[in-house]
Amino acid sequence: MLFSGKRFEHGLFNAVVEVWRKATLRSWIADNAIWSGIGLFMIAIEIGLLWGATVFWGRGLLEIGDFVLIQAYLLTTFDRLLSINRELRRFFDAFADSSEMAHILGEPHRVPDAPNARPLAVREGAIRFSRVNFSFGAAEPVLEDFDLAVRGGERIALVGSSGAGKSTITKLLLRMFDIKEGAIAIDGQSIADVTQDSLRAAISFVPQEPILFHRTLMENIRYGRRKATDEEVIEAAKKAHCHEFISRLPLGYGTYVGERGIKLSGGERQRVAIARAILKNAPILVLDEATSSLDSRSEALIQDALEALMRGKTAVVIAHRLSTIQKADRIVVMDKGRVVAEGTHQELLERAGLYRELWSIQAGGFADEPVAEAGAEEIEGQKDEGIEDEKEPPTRAQAK
């Protein structure tokens, strides 16, 4: 409706339905032909039996009782033949339905655990990316010779334009994909040599698009720590500021959220995901645009909760809204899969570069803000020069 594509989509739907109609029609015709053949075969046998019985009865070789017995055997045989045909049809229907599922289930995991993989032991939570190269298949490389060291307990923020590879870093850290070259280590342990369950148990991850199950809010929050009590779940919800909207629901924490949390707004889903991370309380915290769907007031409230959550933990925060990461210990600026600058918020503002450009755009609200800022600096410089000129002693001509 938004793109006036009703006729176009209707045509695509009709084309698919037409293919299905033709295939179904062929199946029906073939099925009716088979049943017709079986029926003709049975009629032919009956006619042959009647003719043979008449001939043998005329010769005195067959009595009426014999004929009835043969007829009973023949009807039983016909019934078994029809049952076999029905069972064969059901078998091939089930075989066609299950063959694709069996193929999917037979697919090996793309990222299997290494042989003799050991559990990850997190001591400080230090993370190290060493000359990492990665691309999705044969596509253009996303990360090239990427190096990044995060100290244990450090809070870093990854910023940059879209497509710089920020979210890819979180996926690689969680080992959703294997890297092409290089190494990723946590406290000196390569994540390729540890079990994936232990790796992901040590990381609290809040994605940009939270995944909720069609279960109650209590169950969705408890998924962060499945043995948590109801009181612990409610306390985490209060810290994430989702207790407010949950308490207004008729069923409260017993409310089902729908598939992927469709019954909740984007901001409510993100608050539930943050509550889940607070409840998990893992030593490493990864936030990928965790507050992008929140309004300014809710974001300000949750920032306090995140500050408390990140205290004493290694935190990796991805944000396009630069105002949310000013308090980070270190800001890493990425562009085209590489680190182009790093430092604190104030240090990066003092340098000319991508971060100051992004900050100027967000602070001014216009894409040409850096240009306007440069023009303002030039005008300010001209004013300063004018002031200095006025301070110079007047010439004789001016004195006259």
Buried (B, 14 or more C-beta within 10 A) or exposed (E): EEEEEEEEEEEEEEEEEEEEEEEEEEEEEEEEEEEEEBEEEBEEEBEEBEEEBEEBBEEEEBEEEEBEEBBEEBEEEBEEEBEEBEEEEEEEEEEEEEEEEEEEEEEEEEEEBEEEBEEBEBEBBBBBBBEBBBBEEEEEBBBBBBEBEBBBBBBBBBBBBEBBBBBBBBBBBBBEBEBEEBBBBBBEBBBBBBBBEBBBBBBBBBBBBBEBBBBBBBBBBBBBBEEBEEEBBBBBBBBBBBBEBBEEEEEBBEBBBEEBBEBBEBBBBBBBBBBBBBBBBBBBBBBBBBBBBBEEEBBEBBBEBBEEBBEEBBBBBBBBBBEBBEEBBBBBBBBBBBBBBBBBBEEBBEEEBBBBBBBBBEEEEEEEBBEEBEEEEEEEEEEEEEEEEEEEEEEEEEEE
